[in-house]
Amino acid sequence: MSKQIREGYKMTELGEIPVEWEVQELSEILEICYGKSQKEVECNDGIYKILGTGGVIGYTNEFLWDKPSVLIGRKGTIDKPQYIEEPFWTVDTLFYTKIKNQNIAKWIYYYLNNIDLKRYNEATGVPSLSVSNLNKIRVSRPTVAEQKKIVEIISTVDNQIENTDGLIEKTKELKKGLMQRLLTKGIGHTEFKMTEIGKMPKGWEVKTFKDISKVSQGLQIAISERHKEWGENRYLYLTIQYLNDVSDQNNTYYIENPNLNVVCRKDDILMTRTGNTGIVVTNVEGAFHNNFFKIDFNRNLIDKNFLVFYLKSDKVQNLIKRYAGSTTIPDLNHGDFYKLPIVIPSMTEQQKIASVLLENDNYIREYKIRKEKLQMLKKGLMQQLLTGKKRVIV
């Protein structure tokens, strides 16, 4: 039994689309052009952007095109089209486009972001797209008036996402300034003293991590299929890969009955000691990898949240990087960790400092949640409006 077509729609090879829309090849909508090497044109005082697949890579005083354009990766990152309205230059790994027949450049930008360009990859190694393959992509094309309205609606959400990004960055900058001030000057102090690590409030102490903590190093095991199974007395195996992407099941392993020295509880602090040293991790549970230190500290002397912010401060992070060395794989050993200095205000002041910084973190978290919701809204709008499943009123 054939599917009933909705009134005002027609069936095409791309599915059901509004009767006013057409199915066209991409070559009828735009002309794909090759970028050029930036070597001859790049300069320090350039006013136009030089773009690669990852974004801006330099500046020039010459441009390849000066009208709105969709940029498509030719090699490497092929599935993240870019949009630009100002004059620009693209390198030879990035196509630029000249829009035809009064089509709206931003509409085709959204359209190409709503399809899987990786399907058109022609290479087995570095992903690659060709002009001939791109030209053959079939597109359900609305009228120009409807393209404009679709762009207007999706752009409204894009602008909100951009504004939220701005709030996130501003709040991060505020946090950076707060950390610098609070961890060196504290709250409400009028008297200061000079110490071996600089000026600080008179009542603060300077100790080393050897004085206030003990670190234990994780374990490294040969992973096999049996470590994929969850069961009694098994602990999640905390690795950098797992913590970077907890949704990837390929990074999820379990260890049976590990020594409790290598088990982290939610109230403990982990810190990376090799590779990208100094990353602080909290509120996780499991047996941890050899790349981590677990930091057991004097909880009568140090507030956990204060300690986390202190470890994340620029001053301490720079010291960690220096001690870890600049070899192929930086490595922070126990001795160097214990040499790190730590300032110790009163417990009450530590908690006040942590409270201010936690409030700042809560703002960042709320903005990120807002951004995620807006991104979901945008994705839904694109799927509905760019396919014609929902019509806009022109």
C-alpha positions as CSV (number, residue, x, y, z in Angstrom):
1,M,0.0,0.0,0.0
2,S,1.5,3.3,-1.1
3,K,2.1,6.1,1.4
4,Q,-0.5,8.8,1.3
5,I,1.1,12.1,0.3
6,R,0.1,15.2,2.4
7,E,-1.9,17.9,0.8
8,G,0.5,20.5,-0.6
9,Y,3.4,18.0,-0.9
10,K,4.8,15.8,-3.6
11,M,6.9,12.7,-3.6
12,T,10.5,12.9,-4.9
13,E,13.7,10.8,-4.7
14,L,14.5,12.8,-1.5
15,G,11.1,12.0,0.0
16,E,8.1,14.1,0.5
17,I,8.7,17.8,-0.1
18,P,6.4,20.9,-0.6
19,V,5.0,21.2,-4.1
20,E,6.7,24.6,-4.6
21,W,10.2,23.1,-3.9
22,E,12.5,21.6,-6.5
23,V,15.0,18.8,-6.4
24,Q,18.3,20.1,-7.9
25,E,21.9,19.1,-8.1
26,L,24.2,21.2,-6.0
27,S,25.9,22.4,-9.2
28,E,22.7,24.3,-10.1
29,I,22.8,26.2,-6.8
30,L,26.4,27.1,-6.5
31,E,29.8,27.0,-8.2
32,I,32.6,25.2,-6.3
33,C,36.0,26.9,-6.5
34,Y,39.4,25.8,-5.4
35,G,41.4,27.7,-2.7
36,K,45.0,28.7,-3.3
37,S,48.2,28.7,-1.3
38,Q,48.6,31.5,1.2
39,K,52.4,31.7,0.9
40,E,52.4,34.6,-1.6
41,V,49.8,36.7,0.0
42,E,50.0,36.2,3.8
43,C,51.2,39.3,5.8
44,N,51.2,40.6,9.3
45,D,49.1,43.7,8.6
46,G,46.5,41.9,6.5
47,I,42.8,42.9,6.7
48,Y,41.2,39.8,5.2
49,K,41.1,36.3,6.8
50,I,42.9,33.4,5.4
51,L,40.8,30.3,6.1
52,G,41.6,26.6,6.4
53,T,39.4,23.7,7.3
54,G,39.9,24.5,11.0
55,G,39.1,28.3,10.7
56,V,41.4,31.4,10.5
57,I,45.0,30.6,9.9
58,G,46.3,34.0,8.9
59,Y,45.6,37.3,7.2
60,T,46.2,39.0,3.8
61,N,45.4,42.2,1.9
62,E,44.1,40.2,-1.1
63,F,40.9,38.2,-1.4
64,L,39.6,35.3,-3.6
65,W,36.0,36.3,-3.2
66,D,34.1,39.1,-1.6
67,K,30.5,37.9,-1.4
68,P,28.6,35.6,1.0
69,S,30.0,32.1,0.5
70,V,29.9,28.5,1.9
71,L,33.3,27.0,2.5
72,I,33.6,23.2,2.3
73,G,36.6,21.1,3.3
74,R,38.4,19.4,0.4
75,K,40.7,17.4,2.5
76,G,40.8,16.6,6.2
77,T,37.7,18.1,8.0
78,I,35.1,17.6,5.2
79,D,31.9,17.6,7.3
80,K,32.0,21.0,8.9
81,P,31.1,23.7,6.3
82,Q,31.8,27.3,7.2
83,Y,29.9,30.5,6.3
84,I,31.4,33.9,5.6
85,E,30.0,37.2,4.4
86,E,33.2,39.3,4.2
87,P,36.0,39.2,1.7
88,F,38.3,36.2,2.3
89,W,41.1,33.9,1.0
90,T,40.9,30.1,1.3
91,V,43.8,27.6,1.2
92,D,43.9,24.7,-1.2
93,T,42.4,22.2,1.3
94,L,39.2,24.3,1.5
95,F,36.7,24.9,-1.3
96,Y,34.8,28.2,-1.5
97,T,31.6,28.7,-3.4
98,K,29.9,31.3,-5.6
99,I,26.1,31.2,-5.1
100,K,23.9,31.0,-8.2
101,N,20.4,32.1,-9.2
102,Q,19.7,34.4,-6.2
103,N,19.9,31.4,-3.8
104,I,20.7,32.4,-0.2
105,A,24.2,31.5,0.8
106,K,23.3,30.9,4.5
107,W,20.4,28.6,3.6
108,I,22.8,26.3,1.7
109,Y,25.3,26.5,4.6
110,Y,22.6,25.3,6.9
111,Y,21.5,22.7,4.4
112,L,25.0,21.2,4.0
113,N,25.4,21.1,7.8
114,N,22.2,19.1,8.0
115,I,23.4,16.3,5.8
116,D,26.3,13.8,6.2
117,L,29.1,15.0,3.9
118,K,31.2,12.1,5.1
119,R,29.1,9.9,2.8
120,Y,30.8,11.5,-0.1
121,N,34.3,10.8,1.1
122,E,36.5,9.4,-1.7
123,A,39.7,8.5,0.2
124,T,40.7,5.6,2.4
125,G,43.2,7.7,4.3
126,V,42.7,11.4,4.9
127,P,39.1,12.2,4.1
128,S,38.7,13.9,0.7
129,L,35.9,15.4,-1.4
130,S,35.9,16.1,-5.1
131,V,34.1,18.8,-7.1
132,S,32.4,16.2,-9.3
133,N,31.0,14.3,-6.3
134,L,29.8,17.4,-4.5
135,N,28.1,18.8,-7.7
136,K,26.0,15.6,-7.9
137,I,24.5,16.0,-4.4
138,R,20.7,16.3,-4.7
139,V,19.1,19.1,-2.8
140,S,15.5,19.9,-2.0
141,R,15.4,23.6,-2.8
142,P,12.7,26.0,-1.4
143,T,11.8,29.2,-3.1
144,V,14.1,32.1,-2.4
145,A,11.5,33.8,-0.2
146,E,11.2,30.6,1.9
147,Q,15.0,30.2,2.1
148,K,15.2,33.7,3.6
149,K,12.6,32.9,6.2
150,I,14.3,29.6,7.1
151,V,17.6,31.4,7.5
152,E,16.0,34.1,9.7
153,I,14.5,31.5,12.1
154,I,17.6,29.4,12.4
155,S,19.9,32.4,12.6
156,T,17.9,33.7,15.6
157,V,18.9,30.6,17.5
158,D,22.4,30.8,16.2
159,N,22.7,34.4,17.6
160,Q,21.5,33.1,21.0
161,I,24.1,30.4,21.0
162,E,26.8,33.0,20.1
163,N,25.6,35.3,22.9
164,T,25.7,32.3,25.4
165,D,29.2,31.5,24.2
166,G,30.2,35.1,24.9
167,L,28.7,34.8,28.5
168,I,30.7,31.6,29.0
169,E,33.9,33.2,28.0
170,K,33.4,36.3,30.0
171,T,32.5,34.3,33.1
172,K,35.6,32.2,32.6
173,E,37.7,35.4,32.4
174,L,36.1,36.7,35.5
175,K,36.9,33.4,37.3
176,K,40.5,33.6,36.2
177,G,40.8,37.1,37.7
178,L,39.0,36.0,40.9
179,M,41.3,33.1,41.3
180,Q,44.4,35.2,40.9
181,R,43.1,37.8,43.4
182,L,41.5,35.5,46.0
183,L,44.4,33.0,46.1
184,T,47.0,35.7,46.6
185,K,45.2,38.5,48.5
186,G,42.3,36.6,50.2
187,I,39.2,38.4,51.4
188,G,39.3,41.6,53.3
189,H,42.9,41.7,54.3
190,T,44.8,45.0,55.0
191,E,48.1,43.6,56.2
192,F,50.5,41.6,54.0
193,K,53.9,40.0,54.2
194,M,56.6,38.9,51.7
195,T,57.3,35.2,51.5
196,E,59.4,32.9,49.3
197,I,56.5,32.7,46.9
198,G,55.5,36.3,46.9
199,K,53.3,38.8,48.8
200,M,50.3,37.4,50.8
201,P,48.1,38.2,53.8
202,K,49.9,38.3,57.1
203,G,47.9,35.5,58.7
204,W,48.5,32.9,55.9
205,E,51.1,30.1,56.1
206,V,53.2,28.7,53.3
207,K,53.8,24.9,53.3
208,T,54.6,22.3,50.7
209,F,52.5,19.5,49.5
210,K,54.8,17.1,51.4
211,D,53.6,18.8,54.6
212,I,49.9,18.5,53.9
213,S,49.4,15.5,51.6
214,K,50.4,12.0,50.4
215,V,50.0,10.9,46.8
216,S,49.4,7.4,45.5
217,Q,50.0,6.3,41.9
218,G,47.5,4.3,39.9
219,L,48.0,1.0,38.1
220,Q,48.5,0.0,34.5
221,I,47.0,-3.3,33.3
222,A,46.8,-5.1,30.0
223,I,43.2,-4.7,28.9
224,S,41.3,-7.7,27.6
225,E,37.7,-8.6,26.7
226,R,37.1,-9.8,30.2
227,H,37.6,-6.3,31.5
228,K,34.5,-5.2,29.6
229,E,32.2,-7.1,31.9
230,W,30.6,-5.5,35.0
231,G,30.2,-7.7,38.0
232,E,30.5,-8.0,41.8
233,N,33.6,-6.4,43.4
234,R,34.5,-4.8,40.0
235,Y,35.6,-1.2,39.8
236,L,35.4,1.2,36.9
237,Y,38.9,1.7,35.4
238,L,39.4,5.4,35.3
239,T,41.6,6.4,32.3
240,I,42.2,9.7,30.5
241,Q,40.3,8.3,27.5
242,Y,37.3,7.3,29.7
243,L,37.1,10.7,31.5
244,N,37.4,12.6,28.2
245,D,34.4,10.8,26.8
246,V,32.3,8.8,29.2
247,S,29.7,8.1,26.5
248,D,32.2,6.0,24.5
249,Q,31.7,2.4,25.5
250,N,35.0,1.4,23.9
251,N,36.8,3.2,26.8
252,T,34.8,1.5,29.5
253,Y,36.6,-1.2,31.5
254,Y,36.3,-2.8,34.9
255,I,38.9,-4.2,37.3
256,E,38.2,-6.9,39.9
257,N,39.3,-6.5,43.5
258,P,42.0,-3.9,43.0
259,N,44.2,-2.7,45.9
260,L,42.3,0.0,47.7
261,N,45.4,2.3,47.3
262,V,44.4,2.7,43.7
263,V,40.7,3.3,44.3
264,C,39.3,6.8,44.1
265,R,36.1,7.8,45.9
266,K,33.9,10.8,45.0
267,D,35.4,12.9,47.8
268,D,39.0,12.3,46.5
269,I,41.1,14.3,44.1
270,L,42.9,12.9,41.1
271,M,45.5,14.7,39.1
272,T,47.2,13.7,35.9
273,R,50.9,13.2,36.3
274,T,52.0,12.2,32.7
275,G,51.3,13.6,29.3
276,N,49.0,16.6,29.8
277,T,50.0,17.0,33.5
278,G,48.1,18.9,36.1
279,I,44.5,18.1,35.1
280,V,42.4,17.9,38.3
281,V,39.5,15.5,38.5
282,T,37.0,15.1,41.3
283,N,33.6,13.4,41.9
284,V,34.5,10.2,40.2
285,E,34.7,6.6,41.5
286,G,36.8,3.7,40.4
287,A,40.3,2.2,40.2
288,F,42.6,4.8,38.5
289,H,45.2,4.4,35.9
290,N,49.0,4.9,36.3
291,N,48.7,8.3,34.6
292,F,47.1,9.7,37.8
293,F,48.1,10.6,41.3
294,K,45.4,10.4,44.0
295,I,46.0,13.2,46.5
296,D,45.2,12.4,50.1
297,F,45.4,15.6,52.2
298,N,45.0,16.8,55.7
299,R,41.3,17.6,55.8
300,N,41.6,19.3,59.1
301,L,43.9,21.9,57.6
302,I,42.7,22.1,53.9
303,D,39.2,22.5,52.4
304,K,38.8,20.2,49.4
305,N,37.2,22.8,47.2
306,F,39.9,25.3,48.1
307,L,42.6,22.8,47.2
308,V,41.0,22.0,43.9
309,F,40.9,25.6,42.9
310,Y,44.5,26.1,44.1
311,L,45.7,23.2,42.0
312,K,44.0,24.6,39.0
313,S,45.5,28.1,39.4
314,D,47.9,29.4,36.8
315,K,50.7,29.7,39.2
316,V,50.6,26.1,40.3
317,Q,49.8,24.8,36.8
318,N,52.9,26.6,35.5
319,L,55.1,25.0,38.3
320,I,53.6,21.6,37.5
321,K,54.5,21.9,33.8
322,R,58.0,23.1,34.7
323,Y,58.6,20.2,37.1
324,A,57.1,17.7,34.6
325,G,59.7,18.7,32.0
326,S,59.5,19.2,28.3
327,T,60.5,15.7,27.2
328,T,58.4,13.8,24.7
329,I,56.0,12.8,27.5
330,P,56.1,15.2,30.4
331,D,56.2,13.3,33.7
332,L,55.6,14.6,37.2
333,N,57.3,12.4,39.9
334,H,56.3,12.2,43.6
335,G,59.3,14.2,44.7
336,D,58.6,17.2,42.5
337,F,54.9,17.1,43.4
338,Y,55.8,17.3,47.1
339,K,58.0,20.3,46.4
340,L,55.0,22.4,45.2
341,P,54.2,25.2,47.6
342,I,50.7,25.8,49.0
343,V,49.3,28.8,50.8
344,I,47.1,28.1,53.8
345,P,44.5,30.6,55.0
346,S,42.3,29.8,57.9
347,M,39.7,27.1,57.2
348,T,36.9,29.7,57.3
349,E,38.6,31.8,54.7
350,Q,39.4,28.8,52.5
351,Q,35.7,28.0,52.5
352,K,34.7,31.5,51.7
353,I,37.1,31.7,48.8
354,A,35.9,28.3,47.5
355,S,32.3,29.5,47.8
356,V,32.9,32.5,45.6
357,L,34.6,30.5,43.0
358,L,32.0,27.7,43.1
359,E,29.3,30.3,42.5
360,N,31.2,31.4,39.4
361,D,31.4,27.8,38.3
362,N,27.6,27.4,38.7
363,Y,27.1,30.3,36.3
364,I,29.3,28.7,33.7
365,R,27.5,25.4,34.2
366,E,24.1,27.1,33.7
367,Y,25.3,28.8,30.6
368,K,26.6,25.5,29.2
369,I,23.2,23.9,29.9
370,R,21.5,26.8,28.1
371,K,23.8,26.4,25.1
372,E,23.1,22.6,24.9
373,K,19.3,23.3,24.9
374,L,19.7,25.9,22.2
375,Q,21.8,23.5,20.1
376,M,19.1,20.8,20.4
377,L,16.5,23.4,19.4
378,K,18.6,24.4,16.4
379,K,19.1,20.8,15.3
380,G,15.4,20.1,15.5
381,L,14.6,23.3,13.5
382,M,17.1,22.4,10.8
383,Q,15.7,18.8,10.5
384,Q,12.2,20.2,10.2
385,L,12.6,23.4,8.2
386,L,15.4,22.3,5.7
387,T,13.4,19.2,4.6
388,G,10.1,21.0,4.4
389,K,8.5,18.8,7.1
390,K,7.4,22.0,8.7
391,R,6.6,25.1,6.6
392,V,7.5,28.7,7.4
393,I,5.0,31.5,6.8
394,V,6.4,33.8,4.1
